[in-house]
């Protein structure tokens, strides 16, 4: 007899809070996402406490719900903005443009002009062609240069899509000066859900060398480090505590900058801010076998890859999943409700379901507050996008 | 010097038609999808001509645009329906329920009841638990049994998500009788964009054996074969002609059934009906290098995996892509506009871009009429879903 859970529920959520969510969702149609704002408040405070030297720019894309953004506005957060659509949302919510950065390296010139017109003066860049647009559309603005990091050890890995190698970063700094922009800092991203804190050590070592080069060779005083996101949420794979991450990162900064840390240190949490705040409430549609004797039954849920769980691609993100009922459990394969054969959640990762579970039972997918609802397809197979509620 | 294209444009679209689409899209904001209904009409007629013995059930999920569905309604098509949301759409468009099947093996009992109440009497199944629901919610209906096929050779491969092995199919047929349902036929799906026609041979061999078993051992006369979809659209990887597929499939049917073919043969084309009808019009946002000397520049388009091109996952579907301009071309990496590092279109597959291409140029992604627009995320990174237009 195996237990259905890899870890006790308390690793992810208190029993009291879970019971409140279940009660709140009781009369709601499934699937739906329930967001608990108290958790976001707590995560914001934990980040402030553990990294008091860092300015928080919340990565809006992680969960752009108005209620989430408004709460973080009131808590004093700044915002990492990916598109003009997000900019419009933030302005509508009364957030001042000096609390924003345009954090996407891929920008149309007309979108840069739009950000500039609205008052945003802080931009990421990673290419000469992008600097060229910035020089015309956002003259005199602060720019920071994103380094290429590959994010080994991250559950949602990076690629070579963003950033430049250090040699090109030197060129970009020189070019920014020539273009009348203000070279302001260096950014990197260690990879989302990065479980190897050593990645910050490697990146910060490169950053400190770039600060030295900029000062000594280019006569440019950089003032800022943007360490990106990457701090983990609580999925099934265990991670170190935020306090441990913070301690290590402080040491890496001391290694590189001694007592002369840069004026401004920015972090861009998304997953670590919003992930733990959400629970997707789903229902078992079917429990099926492919043969008369089948070791692993297929359990079909009413939410899948196209309804908000796209990060189960390659089983990258392993959400904690709780069924109703207790007692002896069996290994299962979990899949979504669409007619697409790739809409399978977990086939290789071991998930267990109590033998007593039945069709129609509710299923709770924890730590689904980030990178879920806004990824939903608009109507693939006719399914509407995942509905979300703020827990009251 | 290499040519930018793997194949001449005429493999995918006539120059005249392409020029019309470009002219129509000229004043439209990018990205957008342009659908040419004439192509869908032609594809429908080609399928009828080449497979005159087959009843067409269009797979609505491939492209659920009202204009597409209405055209196929007028041409006399039947419809493979995945969800009650699609059912509602088809009823709204005045399509009679006797022209529909509920083609998803994963169904809630209340959804079956909804289909039954609306008059649908043809249902797929692949498990005892699903039959149990059908017996209660759709009493006396025709059911067909989906076989498990794994779809080797398909560009968008199957998995073990759908269908049952033959031994279980026998049990399902017996159970259907016991439950008062009408065992009507056998279905399989060879895998989407299936380039190996031999897959139909393997599946039809199993189907013919099941017909024999049903008749001899179970005293059940099955009447229908549903051969699913799988017929290809024109992507970069070449495929046999539809005529060749049709010839081979007729021979496979003769092998299994001699002169006594089943009464009804159904196909469920989706990709082969709608794929070639669409062109996504996009724009180059940036052309960037990661190092001072970079062999393969990164070309960022304003459409990507979350804006309708999710089937570029693992570079499975290789769309023909045409740039403005001519002349010497370079190998490029193509990526989408979001802040997600996995939003890369093609990094391993060779795509070429004329050296003369510039930021702001338009880019045309052909054969994007199926499994694109309806997959778009609702607002990931704030981007709105892909807009689509019917070519006038």
Interface residues (C-beta under 8 A of the other chain):
Chain A: X59 X60 X61 X64 X82 X83 X84 X85 X86 X89 X103 X104 X105 X106 X107 X108 X109 X126 X127 X128 X129 X130 X133 X148 X151 X156 X157 X158 X159 X160 X161 X162 X163 X164 X165 X167 X168 X171 X192 X283 X285 X286 X287 X288 X289 X290 X291 X292 X298 X300 X302 X306 X313 X335 X337 X338 X339 X341 X342 X343 X344 X347 X359 X360 X374 X375 X376 X377 X378 X379 X380 X381 X382 X383 X384 X385
Chain B: X59 X60 X61 X64 X82 X83 X84 X85 X86 X89 X103 X104 X105 X106 X107 X108 X109 X126 X127 X128 X129 X130 X133 X148 X151 X156 X157 X158 X159 X160 X161 X162 X163 X164 X165 X167 X168 X171 X192 X283 X285 X286 X287 X288 X289 X290 X291 X292 X298 X300 X302 X306 X313 X335 X337 X338 X339 X341 X342 X343 X344 X347 X359 X360 X374 X375 X376 X377 X378 X379 X380 X381 X382 X383 X384 X385
